């Protein structure tokens, strides 16, 4: 007898003979209609999710073991603060409250600017990861500001109780002040000043120079329902760099895209060499920068995220 009977067919999911559907662990799939028989419980939060899609139509990158979105999870502490307990790069910016057992309560306390804001990065292979010891910060949702004092060769600069926009403005103001003090003759000279100010541990490397946790939470705006948009000190350092790169472009020298590509080509090359990079994110828009830093540099330069 050469017959091999198994309920697990070409998609490696269990086939139910009685219903003619596949069981995916969280939901049943009707192959004749190409339809999920129950919707993603977070479907109302994302217009790109419906009963006809799986993994936000990107099964190569994402998985869907629970039928739910993943993204950022936080727990509420006894003093009213929140601690990040999980994060995934899954296309969902919502920040979900979980209970003591790690189950979501249904409450969304805010959003991140990018799904990976509270994720760590492997700068060698470009991968994201979550490690509570690295990025599991605690924050007070009513005090999402930062203060810091930095020193350069020429001056001391301080900012107090800054949200994301104010910190961005401060970083640009600091750069302009340093240009006035050093008076470089060309835009190449301006880029050299920016490079020295933005290097690891330098004044505009705010995730280090402020002496705070690199993933310190910062208010980046307000959603339509009144909850905060949140990003991190690490993200803001990259955003400041992108905005300052934009300010160095001579008016008549090429297009903004051309100038960005020329500068970022060198920035990405440096990142790959410093981290023994394996060649990820080649070409536009990140040119070898990690997606985390590259996306925020892009935002700082263009005022929007890439796609």
C-alpha positions in Angstrom: 0.0 0.0 0.0 1.7 3.2 -1.2 -1.1 5.5 0.0 0.0 8.1 2.5 -2.9 9.8 4.3 -2.1 13.0 6.1 -4.2 16.1 7.0 -1.1 18.3 6.4 -1.0 19.2 2.8 1.2 21.5 0.6 0.8 24.5 3.0 1.8 22.4 6.0 -1.5 23.4 7.7 -4.1 20.9 8.9 -6.9 20.1 6.5 -10.3 19.6 8.0 -12.2 17.0 5.8 -15.6 17.8 7.3 -15.5 21.5 6.5 -13.0 21.5 3.7 -11.0 24.3 5.4 -7.4 24.6 6.7 -6.7 25.2 10.4 -4.0 27.9 10.9 -3.9 27.7 14.7 -5.9 30.9 15.3 -8.3 30.9 12.4 -9.8 28.7 9.7 -9.1 29.4 6.0 -11.6 28.6 3.3 -9.5 27.8 0.2 -12.4 27.8 -2.2 -13.2 31.4 -1.4 -9.7 32.5 -0.4 -11.2 33.9 2.8 -10.5 33.7 6.5 -13.6 32.6 8.4 -12.9 35.1 11.2 -11.3 38.4 11.0 -8.1 39.6 12.7 -9.3 41.2 16.0 -7.2 44.2 15.3 -8.6 44.6 11.8 -10.4 47.8 12.6 -7.1 49.5 13.4 -5.4 48.9 10.1 -7.1 49.7 6.7 -4.7 47.3 5.0 -6.1 44.2 7.0 -9.2 42.4 6.0 -10.5 38.8 5.9 -8.9 38.3 2.5 -5.3 39.1 3.6 -2.7 37.3 5.5 0.3 38.9 7.3 -0.6 42.3 5.9 -0.1 40.7 2.4 3.6 40.1 3.2 4.0 36.5 4.3 7.7 36.5 3.3 8.5 39.1 6.1 5.8 38.5 8.7 4.1 35.6 10.4 0.7 35.4 11.9 0.6 32.6 14.6 -2.1 34.1 16.7 -4.4 35.9 14.2 -3.5 39.2 15.9 -1.1 42.0 15.3 2.0 42.1 17.5 3.8 45.4 17.7 4.7 47.2 21.0 3.4 45.9 24.3 3.6 47.7 27.7 2.6 46.9 31.2 1.2 49.4 33.7 3.2 49.8 36.9 1.7 50.5 40.4 2.9 54.2 40.2 1.2 54.8 36.8 4.2 54.5 34.6 4.5 52.0 31.8 7.3 49.5 30.9 7.9 48.2 27.4 7.8 44.4 27.6 7.7 43.5 23.9 8.1 44.9 20.4 8.0 43.6 16.8 8.6 45.1 13.5 5.2 44.2 12.0 3.8 47.3 10.4 1.7 48.2 13.4 2.5 51.4 15.4 0.0 50.9 18.2 1.2 50.5 21.8 -0.9 47.8 23.6 -1.4 47.4 27.3 -1.0 43.9 28.6 -2.0 42.4 32.0 0.2 40.5 34.4 -0.1 37.3 32.3 1.1 39.1 29.2 -2.3 39.1 27.6 -3.6 42.3 25.9 -6.4 44.1 27.7 -7.7 45.8 24.6 -6.4 49.3 25.7 -4.1 51.2 23.3 -2.2 53.9 25.2 -0.6 55.5 22.2 1.4 54.9 19.1 5.1 54.8 18.1 6.3 56.6 14.9 7.8 53.4 13.7 6.9 49.8 14.8 10.6 49.2 15.7 11.1 52.3 17.9 11.6 50.2 21.0 13.6 47.5 19.2 17.4 46.8 19.2 19.4 46.4 16.1 22.1 44.2 14.8 24.3 46.6 12.8 26.2 43.7 11.2 23.3 41.9 9.5 20.6 44.5 9.7 18.2 42.5 11.9 15.8 43.8 14.6 15.4 42.1 18.0 13.7 42.9 21.3 15.6 42.5 24.5 13.9 43.9 27.6 17.3 44.7 29.2 18.3 46.7 26.2 15.1 48.5 25.1 12.5 47.8 27.8 12.4 51.3 29.1 9.9 52.6 31.7 8.1 55.9 31.0 5.5 58.3 32.4 3.0 59.1 29.7 2.5 62.6 31.2 6.2 63.4 31.2 7.4 62.4 27.7 10.2 65.1 27.5 14.0 65.2 27.9 16.5 67.6 29.2 20.2 67.6 28.5 23.5 69.6 28.4 26.3 69.0 25.9 29.7 70.6 25.3 31.5 71.2 22.1 35.0 72.7 21.5 33.4 76.1 21.4 30.4 76.3 23.7 27.9 74.6 26.0 24.4 74.0 24.9 21.3 73.0 27.0 17.7 72.1 26.4 15.0 71.5 29.0 11.7 69.6 29.0 11.9 69.1 25.2 9.4 67.1 23.2 10.5 65.7 19.8 9.8 68.9 17.8 11.6 71.1 20.3 14.6 68.7 20.5 14.8 68.7 16.7 14.8 72.5 16.6 17.4 72.6 19.3 19.7 70.2 17.4 19.4 72.3 14.3 20.1 75.5 16.2 23.2 74.0 17.8 24.5 73.1 14.4 23.9 76.6 13.0 25.7 78.1 16.0 28.7 75.8 15.5 28.8 76.8 11.8 28.9 80.5 12.8 31.7 79.9 15.2 33.8 77.8 12.8 32.9 79.5 9.6 33.6 76.8 7.0 34.0 78.1 3.5 32.1 75.4 1.6 29.3 72.9 2.1 32.0 70.3 2.3 33.3 72.1 5.4 29.8 72.3 6.8 29.4 68.5 6.4 32.7 68.0 8.2 31.4 70.1 11.1 28.2 68.0 11.1 30.2 64.8 11.0 32.3 65.7 14.0 29.2 66.9 16.0 27.2 63.7 15.1 30.0 61.1 15.7 29.6 58.5 18.4 29.5 60.2 21.8 29.7 63.7 20.3 27.3 66.5 21.2 24.5 65.6 18.7 24.7 61.9 19.4 22.0 62.7 22.0 21.3 59.1 22.9 24.7 59.2 24.6 25.5 62.8 25.2 22.4 63.5 27.2 23.4 60.8 29.7 20.0 59.1 29.5 18.8 55.7 28.3 19.1 55.6 24.5 15.5 54.5 24.2 14.1 57.2 26.5 10.5 57.8 25.4 9.7 61.3 23.9 6.4 62.8 22.9 6.2 63.3 19.1 2.7 64.5 18.8 -0.9 63.6 19.6 -3.3 61.2 17.8 -6.8 62.1 16.9 -8.1 60.2 19.9 -5.9 62.2 22.3 -3.3 59.5 22.9 0.4 60.4 22.4 2.7 59.6 19.5 5.9 58.4 21.0 9.5 58.0 19.7 12.9 57.6 21.3 16.0 59.5 22.0 17.9 57.3 19.6 15.5 58.0 16.8 15.7 61.8 17.5 19.5 61.8 17.1 19.1 60.3 13.6 16.3 62.7 12.8 18.5 65.7 13.8 21.3 64.5 11.6 19.0 64.2 8.6 17.6 67.7 9.1 21.1 69.1 9.4 22.2 67.3 6.2 19.3 69.0 4.4 20.4 72.4 5.7 23.9 72.0 4.2 22.7 71.6 0.6 23.6 74.6 -1.6 20.6 76.0 -3.3 21.9 75.5 -6.9 23.7 72.2 -6.4 21.5 69.4 -7.8 18.2 68.2 -6.6 17.3 67.3 -3.0 17.2 63.6 -3.9 20.6 63.8 -5.7 22.2 65.6 -2.7 20.7 63.2 -0.2 22.0 60.2 -2.2 25.5 61.6 -2.4 25.7 62.3 1.3 24.0 59.1 2.4 26.2 57.0 0.2 29.1 58.0 2.3 27.2 57.7 5.6 26.1 54.2 4.8 29.5 53.2 3.6 30.9 54.4 7.0 28.3 52.5 8.9 29.0 49.2 7.0 32.8 49.6 7.6 32.4 50.4 11.3 30.1 47.4 12.0 31.5 44.8 9.6 28.2 45.1 7.8 27.1 42.3 5.5 25.8 44.7 2.8 22.2 45.2 3.8 20.0 48.1 2.6 22.1 48.9 -0.5 21.0 51.9 -2.5 18.2 54.3 -2.0 16.9 55.2 0.5 19.2 54.0 3.3 22.5 53.2 1.4 23.8 50.7 3.9 22.4 52.4 7.1 20.4 50.2 9.3 16.6 50.6 8.8 16.2 52.1 12.2 18.7 54.9 11.8 18.2 55.2 8.0 14.4 55.7 8.3 14.8 58.6 10.8 17.6 60.2 8.9 15.3 60.1 5.9 12.5 61.6 8.0 14.8 64.4 9.2 15.8 65.2 5.6 12.5 65.0 3.9 10.0 65.6 6.7 8.3 62.2 6.1 9.1 58.5 6.2 10.0 56.6 3.1 6.7 55.0 2.0 
